[in-house]
Amino acid sequence: MTAETRPPAAAPAGAPAPLAKPARAYALGVLVIIYVFNFLDRQIVNILAEPIKADLGLADWQIGVMAGFAFAIFYTVLGIPIARYAERADRVKIISAAVAVWSAFTILCGLAGNFVQLLAARIGVGVGEAGCTPPAHSLICDYTPKEKRASALALYSMGIPLGSLAGMVVGGLIADAYGWRVAFFVAGAPGIALALIAWLTLPEPRRKGMRSMSAAPAAGSPGMLDAMRELRSKASFWWISAGAALAAMIGYGHITFYGSFYFRNHGEGLTAMAGQVNEALGSGFGPIGFLGTALGLLIGVFGAAGTYLGGILADRSARLNPAGYAIVPAIATALTVPPFVAAMLVLDAGASLLLLTIPVFLGAIWYGPVFASAQSLVEPHTRATAAAVLLFIINMVGLGLGPVSVGLVSDLLAASMGEAEGLRWSMVIFGLVALVSAGAFLMAARTLKDEIVS
């Protein structure tokens, strides 16, 4: 029998049997599309940062707070109680409601007239998105055989680069044509329909045994203290979380300011490149639309390729040694440093974008291995909580501190270097954090094999 015709491996105690292949493919497809919109709505603000800054009169630190910290604080704090509820409730309904909420607040971002109003709308986006990934990870592990878990979670994680691609392209093109406010309207509207599709069509394996959606703990469902006690005993979970958090700090910090970096340091080069593309294709790219499309394709294509490869490499290496879940991201993360520094320092816009493809590809490899290891380190009834705690750490450090830290260092350096050079060297400084991230992943590799339980 081939790998695809062999019957699925037996589910762990307390977990439902995996879905048949066609149902699994459909469910994973819907969840990936949801995650694409999750990141589209989250990341569209990055390509719009410069026009928003000019229109509302913001500083770089305010861009960082709006794009990262304010979003992250509510996204991460609410993720844990929502995940605890998802351990016993209907995860599909939780995800569907979350999609509707964050989509509505994305639309409201386009109505903001000042920094406070935009900040409040971004907080609302974070509140909605808190209900997506922990229950989605839990569902995916129920849908999927154990031996395909890293690949399935990597497939879901492709929503990160693909959503970033869509956000950059949609945001850039629409901002060029109609302004940054309309870009938020277009980004948010489809999520309402997507929420209905998920509600009506996604399978929830628990429904056969669910009698109510009461708040009482389900039989066999551990309390929060029990779940935290289980996680506390897993040293590799905390090292994995530290490595992922630092990797996310780099990723979120950089992506927030890619648009600003290229406009400030390569403005003339971008205008020339856009003109060349328009002449060759007969298109009408403006600078924002051109850069948004270029960055979107770069991040989407190479980020998705790295994400997918990371899941495959992790599944294959983990068959020989589960420490592969940590070794694969350690190597990939360390290798991002030289090409990223080169991309920031080279003086030609085209060469910079070309060099950037390498760290974008390598920097996406950690998603599948990290999320799969977290789900494998705990019993099935603790998986949503493990995902939420992992995401809490990743996003508080990565999304919460990454953009605002890059912005603050940029503002500090700008006093002596100017805005363009200040941002350039802030990006370089935070790129070096990848070496610390790789060290944390290697620390996790020492104990991971002995601590995996499901």
N, C-alpha and C positions, 0 to 999 in steps of 0.2 A: 504493500500500500504506500502511496505517496504521502507527504506531510499533510496535503490538503484533504485526502480521503480517509486518513486514519482517524478513528473516533477521538474526540477531545479527552484530554486527561481528566481523571476524576477531580471534582471540585473539592477544595479543602472543607473540613467540617465547618458548618455554619454558613457556607456560601452556596448559592444556587448553581446549577449546571450551566456551563457556557451556552450562548446562543448558537443556533445553526449558522453556517457561514453566510447565507443570503441576508438573514435578519441582522446578523452582527455587522455586515458591511453597510447596511442601510443605517443602523443606529449610530455607528461610528461616523458615517458620512454626515449625518445631521449634527452630531456633536462637534465635528470639525468646523462645519459652517457656522455654528453658534460661536465657537471660539475665534473664528476669523472676524466676526462682527464685534466680539468682545475687544479684540485688539485694534480693529479699525476705529471704533469709537474711543478707545483709550489713547491711541497714538496719533490720531489725525491732528491733534493740537500741535504736534512737533513741527510739521511742515508749515503750520499757520503761525508759528511763534513770532516771526519777524513782523508780519502785517498786524497781528494782535498787539505786539509791543508798540508799534508806531501809532496805532489807532487809539489805544488806551493809555499810552504813556507809561509803560512798565519798565522796570529794571530786570536784569538777568535773574536776580534771586527771586523775583516775583514770578517769572516764567517757570523757574525750577519748582517753586511752591505749588503753583497751579497745576503743572504737568505731573508732579511727583508727590510731594509730601502730603498735601491736603487730600489728594485722591487716596494715597496709600494708608493714611492713618485710619480712615473709616473702612476701607477695603479689607485691611488686615485684621482690625479689631473685631469687626462683625463676622469675619470668615469663620472663627472658631465656634461661636454659638450656633451659627447656621449649620456648620458641619455636625455639631452634636445633634441638632434636630434631624439632620439628614441620615444619621445612623439608624433611625427608627421610622422615619416618615417617607413619603412619596418623593423620591429624588427628582423625578421628571417634572412634577408640579413646581418644586422649588426652583429648578433651572428655568422653567418657562416664565415664572413670575419675575425672576431676576432679569431675564432678557428684556421683558417689557419695561421694567423700571429703568434700567440703564439707558435704553433707547430713548425713552421720554426725556430724561435729563440731558442726553446729548443734544436733542433738539433745543432744549432750553439754553444750552451754551451759546447758541446763535443769537439769542435775544438779550444777552448780557450787555449792560451799558457801562460797566466799570469793573474794576478788579474784584471787588467784594461779590458782586453778582456772578461773575464768571467763576470765582472760587466756590461759591455755594452750589452752582450747577455741577462743577467738577466733583464736588463731594457727593452729590447725588448719583453721579455715574459710578463712583467708587462703592457706594452703598449697594447699588444694584449688582455690580459685577462680583461682589463678595459671595453671592449665592450661586456662582457658576461652577468653578473648577473643583472644589472639594467633593460635591456630590457627583460631578462628572467623572472624576477619577475613580470613585467608588463604583459607579455604574460600569465603567469600562472594565474594571477588574472582575465584575460579575459576568459581563458579556463575553470575556475573552479567556481562552486557556492560559494557564500559567506560563507555558513556554513561549507564548507570543505577547506577553504582557508589555515588555519594554518597547517592542515595535508598535503595539497598539497605542501606548501612551505617547510615543514619539509622533505617531500619525496625528493624534489629537493636538500635540504641541506644535505641529506645523501651522496651526492657527496663529501662532505668534508671528512668524515671518510673513505669512500670507496676509494676515490682517494688517501688519505694518506696511506691506506693499500696497494694499488697497487704500489704507489711510493716506499714505504719501501721494499716490497717484490721484485719487479722488480729491483729496484736499488741495493739492497743487493745481490741478486743472480747473476745478470749480472756483477756487480763489482767484485765479487769473481772470476767469470769465465773468464771475458774478460777485466776488468778494468772499471773505472768510466766513461771514455769518451763514451764507447759503450752504457752504460746505458742511457745516454742522447739521443743517436741516436734512440734507441728502444722506448723510452718514447715519442719522438716527432713525429715519422713517422705516426702512425695511425690517428693523428688529421687531416691530409690533407684529407683522405677519409671521415672522420666524418663531416668535413665542407661541403663536397659535398652532403652528405646524408641530412644534415639539410637544406641546400639551396633548395633542390629539393622536400622535403617531409613534412617539418613542415608547418602547417597552420598559416597564418597571418590573423586574423579576419578583419583587416582594408582593405584588398586588394580590397574588393568589392566596397569600396567607394573611393579608392585612384586613382587619375588621373595622378599623377606625384610624383617624389621624390624631388620636389623643396625645397629650403631652406625657403620658405615663411611659416609663421606659419599657421597651419591648423585652421579652424574655431573652436572657442571654446577652443583652446589650449592656456593656460596662458603663459605670458612671464616669464623669470627667476625671475624678481623682484616679480611678483604676486605669483609664486610658493614659493619663500622664505618667502614672507609675510604670506602665509598660514601656512608654517612650523613654523615660528617664534611664532605664536599664540598658538602653541601646547606645553605646558610645559612638558607633558608626553613624547613627542617625544624626547626631549633633555635628559631627565633622562634615558629613554630607551637606547638612543645612548651612554650615558656615561657608563651605566652598561655593555652594550655589548662590548664597546671599551676596558674596563678594563678586561673583561672576555677573549676577544681576545688577549690582551697583554699577559696574562698568557699562553693561549693556544699556540700562535705562539712562544713566548719566550721559552717555555718548549720543544715543538716538535722539534725546531731547534737543541737543544742540547741533546735530549734523547740518540742518538747514542754515542755522545762524553761522556756523563755521564756514560753510562754503560761500554764503553771501558776503561775509566780511572779508575772507581771505582770497576768494577766487571769483569775485563779482564780474570782473571784465572777461575772465575766461569762460564763465557760464554764459554770459551774453553772446560771446563769439560762438560757443558750441551750439547754443540754441539757434543762432542764425544759420549755422551750417546745416543743422538738422532740418530747419524749416525750408531751406533752399533745396535740399536733397529730396525731401518727402512732400514738399508743398504743404506743410503743416503750419500751424499758427501758434507755436509754443511761445509763451512769455517766460521770463526767468523762473518764476515760482513753479509754473507748470512743468517746465523742463527739468528742474532739479527734483521736484516731487516724483516725476516719472522715473528719472534716473535712479534716485535713491530707493524708490519703491521696488523697482525691478531688481536692483542690486540686493537689497535686504530680503525681498521675497524669494527670489530664485535661489540665491546662494544660502540664505538662512534656512529655507525649506530643505534644500539638499543636505545641509549639515545636520539638521534635525532628524531627517529620515535615516541618514547614514549612522548617526549616533545610536538610534534604536536598534538597527541591525547589528552593528558592532557589539553593542552591549549584550544582546541576546546570545550571539555566537560566543563571545568571550565568557559569558556567565555559565554556559554549559560546561566549560572546562574548569572555571574558577569564578564563583560569584563576586570576588573582588574586582572583576572586570567592570562591574557597575561603577566603580570609583576610579579605576586606572584609566579607562577610556577618556572620561572628562578631564582628568588631571593632565594627560599628555596634550590633549587638544587645546585646553585653556592656556597652558604655558606657551604653546606655539603661536598664539595670537599676538604676542608682544612685538617681535621685530617688524612684521608687515604693517601693524597698526601705527607704530611710531613713524615708519617711513611714509605712510599715507598722510599723516598730519604735517610732516616737515617738507615734503616735496612741493615745489613751487608751481607745478603744472596741474591744472584742474583735472584734466583727463587722466593723467598718471595717478593722481591721488585717488580718484574714484576706482580706477582699475586695481590699485593696491588694496583698497578697502574691501574688495571682494574676499580676500583671503581671511582676514580676521572675522568677517561676518560669517563665513562658512564654518571656520573652526570654533567660533564662539557660540554656535548653536548646537553643537554636538552634545552638550551636557544635559539637555532637557529630558530626553527619554530615559537614559541611565539613572539620573537622579530621581525622577518620579517613580520609576519602577522599583528602585531599591527601597524607597520609603514605603511603598505598598507591600513589599515583600518582608519588611522587618517587623510587621505587626500582624496580629490575627485579623481575619476578615471583618469582624465587627468593630474594629478600631480604624479601618482604612480611611474613612472620610475625615476623622479627627487627625490622623497622621498627615493627610494631605493639607488640612487647614493649618496645622502647626508649622509644617514645612513652608507653606505659602506665607504664613504670618512672618516668619523669619526672613524669607527671601524678599518679601515686598516691603517690610519695615526698613530693612537695610538697603535693598536694591532700589526699589521705587521711591521709598520715603526719603532716603539720604542721597541717592545717586544724583538726580537732577539738581537738587538744591545745592549740593556740595560742589558740583561742577560749576554751577552758576555763581556761587559765592567766591570760589577761587578765581574764576574768570573776572569778577568785579574787582577783587583785590589786586590782581596782576594788571588789570587795565589801567589802574592809577599811574603805573610807571611805564607800561608797554603799549598802551592803547587797546581798544576793544578787540581788534583782530588778533593781535599777538597774545593778549591775555587769555582769550578763549582757546587759541591753539595750544598753549602750554598747559592750560588746565586739562584739556583733553589728553595730552601726553602723560601728565602726572597720574591721572586715574587709569590710564591704560596699563601702567606698570603694576597695578593692584592684581592683575591676572596671575602674577607669580605667587602671591600669597594664597589666592584661591586654589591654584594647583597643589600647593603644599597641604591645604586642608583636605582635598580629595585623597591625596596619598595617605594621610593619617587615617581616613575612613577605611581605606583598603586593608589596613592591618587587622581589623576585627569584623569586617562585613561578612565574611564567609561563615563565621561561627554564630552570627546573630540573626540570620535570615530564618523565618519560621513559616512563611506561607507563600 
